Amino acid sequence: MSHVSTPRLLALHALRLKGIAEADAVAEMMDLDVTTAGSELEELVEVGLATCRAGRIPGFQLTPEGKVHGLRMLAEELDDHDLRPSIEAAYEDFLAFNRELLDVCTAWQLRPVDGNNEVNDHADPDYDATVRARLGDVHVRAIPVLTTLASVLARFDGHRRRLQTAFDHVAAGDNDWFTKPMFPSYHSTWFELHEDLLATLGTERASEGII
């Protein structure tokens, strides 16, 4: 059975992945009810693991102590429940698709014109259709990896669901859902999945040789 992380760990981890977020965003990301998410976030503030900021971009944010504590909890979860080997194996499978996905996203953003790459203005529907098909190919082949991750740690199922939602929008012709930043696009969601794997395993992105 898939292991379910504690609400405290889920709240800490959501803030690590989001950077700054309010209770509803944490709840949606980690499949918590909003009341539980809000309670956990308030308690994190009380013990000095998070701060709550107002202003133009309000929300909860980890303190340096919160980041360290969260990483410690992630490592303990893997080792206490003997999950590390399965997550490491799935991570290696994920990396096999990561370079492909980055290349597809670059192809969506830049289109070759007369031997040069120019910003894709999406004026060539045949070109865009080809890139969408490439995304579909990567997505379909990556589904078993996403399913495996979710079967080990329940929180990974959220990434799988969000990637499927983004892909469905892209396939329906909604361009924003491909690579738009600060939006639940396919690229943004894939990036969050990647960050989740790195944090879960305590691995630095630079160690992969891909930035």
Secondary structure as GFF3:
##gff-version 3
##sequence-region A 1 211
A	DSSP	alpha_helix	7	18	.	.	.	ID=ss1
A	DSSP	alpha_helix	23	30	.	.	.	ID=ss2
A	DSSP	alpha_helix	34	46	.	.	.	ID=ss3
A	DSSP	beta_strand	50	53	.	.	.	ID=ss4
A	DSSP	beta_strand	59	62	.	.	.	ID=ss5
A	DSSP	alpha_helix	64	80	.	.	.	ID=ss6
A	DSSP	alpha_helix	84	109	.	.	.	ID=ss7
A	DSSP	beta_strand	110	113	.	.	.	ID=ss8
A	DSSP	beta_strand	116	119	.	.	.	ID=ss9
A	DSSP	alpha_helix	125	152	.	.	.	ID=ss10
A	DSSP	alpha_helix	156	171	.	.	.	ID=ss11
A	DSSP	alpha_helix	176	179	.	.	.	ID=ss12
A	DSSP	alpha_helix	186	201	.	.	.	ID=ss13
A	DSSP	three_ten_helix	205	208	.	.	.	ID=ss14
###
